[in-house]
Amino acid sequence: MAAAGGDAGRRAGRAGEMFRALSHRNFRLFWAGAFLSNSGTWMQTVAQSWLVLQLTNSAFWLGVDTFAATVPGLLLTLPAGVFADQLDRKRLLLLAQVGAGASALTLAALVRAGVVGEAADVWMILLLSFVTGCCFSVAGPSYQAITVDLVERHDLANAIALSSVQFHFSRVVGPLLAGLAMGLVGVAGCFLLNGLSFVAIIVALSLVRMPARPGAPGVPAKAGSPKGVRSLLRDLAGGFRYMRGHQMVRLLLVCSTAVSLFGAPYLVLVPLFAKNIYGWGEAGLSLLMGTAGAGALAGSLMLAYLGDFRRKGWFALASSFAGGASIVGFGTASSPALAVPLLFCVGFTMVSFFAVSNTLLQQLVSDEMRGRVMSMWILTFIGTMPVGSFLAGAAAERFGPQPTLAACGLVVALFAVVTGALNPRLRGL
């Protein structure tokens, strides 16, 4: 009885610690603002995919749209990592949110005015996707690195888990709102609501009080000191030297690259499953996207509950293997009744892998290199998503979405097995 009571007490204590990072005012403000903004972004993601599919009825153009949104990361993410280490992260984030919000409002106006209404008009959607991608690429490293500025160091793992909860909770709410909004106010209304949602993160960031210590993360040691191209390149080279000199950092980045390249394309092909395979409309697409988001949310909550647990390396490898297997299952499922639960598993396992990898990297790197290493981590999926999305869209156009997705999932699962077998130090992290 005493042992049972002790176990129950430990579980209750762990559950009570799930949300401790929210006790920090700055993190609480940022968390709430980011949740509202990300919900709007996911709403637009669903509505925009549906609009492109309605205009073109093409898997290829779905892939091109995702390519346009993510290709800026290839050029901008690494320099943005240097900026996150050397400049004011809060200011960078504010400017990027203003730009992304303006892009969403522009698309809303074009669709509402009827300027975008035919297949030949898809280029305007692609152009605004590119602009939004530029804003998110500049913001990404600062978004990841700013967490350490908002909480005490011992709450960092919990804050990362709760940031994942926030993001993936928005993956549930956003698609569900998109399904409702497309029926009530159309796709233009979804874009308008997304543009307005950026007000939340802009206000939250304006209220956040960043550390003012000289040399603190995100605060320049010498305010206003200019950074030339030569200095930028030198800082980038320093980041690469740091990565090469730390084997586990390098290996985690390689794992993230492989999982992103072959795992993330499932998001691109989901609209095809909804429209062409299951014969569903907007509500069906919202259901599928929301199901993946619900799985990701469940995985994030589990990680917040577990806290700073041991054997994260094993957990990351197991999650990537299970994610690949779930993608294979979803791609080959014979009916929606089988596919929808498997899509939940895809969301659960994918977020488990990326959140734990993020935590491991944040705990391994030094503060002065945090922005640059996190920019490399972001580049592993932002940089591979254009390639993976384009190839997946082209392959689905030729071979169909089901065999394409099954092949992608098989690669992820096999990569996890081989990597785990060859790297005992990674298993021991």
N, C-alpha and C positions, 0 to 999 in steps of 0.2 A: 504493500500500500504506500509506503514511504517513497519507494522508487517511482511508482506511478504518479504520486503527487508531485514529485520533483520534476518529472518529465512534463507534466501538465503546466507547472509553473514556468519552466523554460519556454514552452511553446507560447504561453500567454505573454511572457516578456518579449519574445522575439516578434510576435504580432504587434505588440505595442510600440516596438522600435521601427516598424515598417516605414513610418512617415516622419521620422525624427528630423530629417533635413528640412522639412517644411517649417520647423520652428525658427529657422533663420529668415528674417524679414525679406532680405534681398532675394533669396532663392524663392520664397513664396510668391513674391510679386512677379518674378521672371517666369516661374512655372505657370501661373494663371494666365498671364499675357500670351505666352507661347502656346498654351493649349487652345485659346480662342482663335489665335491666328492660324495655327496648324489645322484646326477643324475647317476653317475657311479654305485653306489650301487643298485639303483632301476633297472638299466639296467641288472645287474647281477641277481637280484631277479627274474625278468621275465624269463631270459634265463635259469637260473638254474631250475626253476619250470618246464619249458618246457622240459629240458633235462631229469629230473627225470621222468616226465610223459612219455616221449618217450621211456625211457629205461625199465620202469616197468609197465606202464599203470595202475597205482594203486593209489587210494586216500590214502590208508594206508601209502605208502612210501612218498607221499607229506607231510603228517602229521609228519612222522618221521624226514624228512629233516628239517622242521621248528622246531621240538622239539630239534634236535641236535644244531641248531643255537641259540636257546633261553635258553636251560637248564643251560648253564654256569651262567646266571644271578641269578639263585637260590643260587649259592655259592659265587659269586664274587661281586654282586652289593652292598651289605651292607658294606663289608670291603672297597670297592672302595669309598663309601660315606665318610668314616673316612679319607681315603687318600685325598679326595677332600677338606676336612676341614683342614688337617694338613700339606699337602705337596704342591708342585708346580703344580697347575692344568694344566698349559701350558705344562710342561714337560710330565706329565701323558698322555695328549692328543696326543702329538707328538709320543711317544713310541707306543701307541695303533694304531695310523694311519699307522705307518710303518709295524706293524704286520699284520693288516688287508690287506694292499696292497700286502704284500708278499704272503698271502694266496690266493688272487685272481689271482696273476701271476702264482702261482704253479698249480692251477686248469686249467688255460688257457693252460699251457704247457702239462699237462696230457691229456687233451681232444684233443689238436692239434696233439700229438704224437700217438693217438689212444689207449692209455693205458686205458682210460675210454670210453667204447663203448658198453658194454653189461650190462644186469640187474645185473649180479654178481659183477660188478664194482661199484655199487652204494655206497658201504661202503666208498670209497675214497672221494666221494662228501660229505658224512655225516661227515667224519673226518675233512675235511677242513671247513665245516659249523660250526663245534664245535670250531675250532681254531678261526675263525672269530668272533663267538659269545663270546669267552673269551675276545678278544680285545675290542669289543663293550661294554661288561659288565664293564670292567675296566674303559673305557672312559666315560660311560654314566653319572654318577653323576657330574663329572667335566664338561662335556659338558653342563649340565643344570645349574650348579652353576656358571660357568664362566661368564654368561651374566651380572651379577651384577658388575663384574670387568671391563666390557667393556663400560658401559654407566653411566651417572649420575642417581641417585636413582629415580628422577622424570620421567625418560624415561624408567624405567624398564618394565612397562606393555606394552609399545609400542615395546620395544626390543623383548619381549617374543612373541608378536603377529607377528612381522616381522621374527623371527626365525621360527615360524610355517609356514609363507608364503614361506620362503626359502625351508623348508623341503618338503612342499607339492607342490610347483612349480616343484621341482625335481621329485616328483611322477608323474607329467604330462610328463615332458621332458624325464625322464629315460625310461619308458615303450615305448614311441614313438621311441626313438633312438634304443631300443632293437629290435623293429619290423623291423626297417631298417637294423640294423647291422646283425641280424640273417640271413636275406636274402642275404646280401653282403659278410660278413666274417664269418658267422656261430656263434654258441654259444661260441666257443673258442675265437673268436674275441671280443665278448661281455665281457668275463672275462678279456681279456687283456686290453681292454679300461677301465674297472673298476679299475684294478690295477694301471694303469697310472693316473687315476683321483685322486688318493690319493696324488699325488704330489702337487695338488692345495691347499689342506688343510694344508699340511706340510709346504709349502712355506708361506701361509697366517699366520699360527701360529708363524713361525719363525720371521715374521715382526711385530707381535703384541707386544706392549710394556706394560707389566703388571705392576700394582702398586707395588712399592718397599718399601712401608711403613711396618715396623715390625708389625705383627699382622693383616695386611690387609687380606681380604678374598683371599685364594689361595696362600698366602705367609707365610711360616713358621715363627713363632715368634723367634725361635732359629734355624737358618739354620743348617741342618745336624744333628739335634738331633735325635737319633735312637728311633724307636717305636717297642717295643717288643710285643709279643703275649698278655701278660697280659694287657699292656696299650691299645692295640687294642680292646680287649674285654671290657675293662672299658669304652672306648669311645663309643662302640656300645651300651652298656647298658645305657649310658647317653642319647643316641639318642632315645632309646625306652622309657625311663622315660619321656623325653620331649614330645614324641608323646602321651603317656598315660595321661599326665597332660593337654593336649590341646584338648578338645572335637572336635572342628571343624576340626583340622588337622587330627585327627583319623577318623572322619566320611568321609572326602574327600578321604582319602586313601581307606576306605572300598568301597566307590562308584566306585573309579577307578578300584579296584580289580574285582568287579562284572561286570562292563561294559567290561573290558578287557577279562575276562574269557569267556564270552558268545558273545561278539561283534566282537572281533578281528579275530576269525576263518573264517570269510567270505573271508579274503585274502588267506587263505590256499585252499579254495574250488573253487575260481574263475577259475583256470586252468581247472577244471572238467566241469564247465559250458561252457567254451569256446570249449573244445574238444569233450566231450561226449554228451552234451545236445544240443548245437547249431551247432555242426559239423564244427567249425571254426579251422583255423590254427594259426600260430604264430601271424599274423596280428590281428586276432580276439582277442587273449589273450592280446596283447598290447593295443587294443582298450578298453577292459574292465578295465585293470589296469590303463590306462591313464584316463578313465572316473572317476574312484574312486578318482584318484589324482586330477583331475580338480575340483571335488566337494570339496575336502579338501582345495585346493587352494582358491576357492571362499569363503569358510568359514573363512579362515585365513585373507583374504583381508577385509572381513566384520568386523572382530574383530579389525584389525588395524585401520579401519575407525571409529569404535565406540570409540576406545580409552579406557580410564579408566572409563567405564560406571558403573552405579549402578545396584543393584539387580543381581549380578553375580550368586548367589546361585540359584535363580529361573531359570536363563538362563541355567545353567549346568543341572538342573533337566529336563527342557524342551528339551534340546538337546539330553540327553540320552534316553528319551521317544521316541522322533522323530526318533532317530537312530535305536532303536529296531523295531519300526514300519516299517521303510524303509527296514531293513534286512528281515523282514517277507514278505514285498511286493516283494523284489527282489527274494527271495527264491520260491515264489509261482507264479511269473509272467508267463503268458502263452506263451509269445513270447519275443524275444530280443528287439523289439520295445518298450515294456513296461519295460523290465528289465533294460535297459541301463540308462534311466532317474532316475530310482529308485536307481541304483548303484551310480549315481551322488549325490543323496540325502544322501546315506549312508556315503560317504566321507565327505560331508558338515557337517552333524550332529555329526559324530564321532570326527572330528577335533575341532568342536566348544566345545564339552564337555571337551576334554583333554586340549585344550589350556586355557580355562577359569579355569579349575581345577588347572592347573599349575600356572596361575597368582594368584589365591587365596592363594595357598600354599606359593608362593614366598613372598606375601605380609604379610602373617600371621607369618612366622617363623623368628627367629633372625639370624643374620649373622653367629654366631659361630655354629649354628646347621643346616645351610642351606644345606651343602653337605650331611649330614646324613639323613635329612628329604627328600631331593630330591632323594637320593638312595632308600628310602622306596617307594617313588612315582614311580620311575622307576621299582622297583621290583613288583609293583602291576600289571604291564602289561608284563614285561619281565619274571617275575616269573610265571604268570598265562598262558602266551602264550604256553609254552611247554605242559602244561596239556590240555589247551583248544584245541590246534592244534592236539595233539595226539588223544584226544577223538572225535573231530570233524571228523578227517580222518577215524577213526575206525567206527564211526556211519554212515558216508557217504558210506563206503564200504558195510555196512549191510543194511541200510535203504534208501540210495540214498542221493545225496547232497541237493536236494530241501527240503524235510521234515526236514533234519538235520538243515539247515540254518534257516528255519521258526521257529523251536523250540527254537533255540538260540536267535533269535530276540524277540520272545515272552517273554522270561525270562528277557531280558534287559528292555523291556517296562514295565513289571509288577514291576520289582525292582524299577524303577524310580518313579512309582506312589506310592508305599508303603513307600519308603524312604521320599518322599516329604510330604506325609500325616503325618508321625510320627515325623518330625524334623523341626519345625518352625524356629529354629535358622539358619539352613542351608538355608532355603528359604529367610531369611533376610540378608544373607551375601552380 
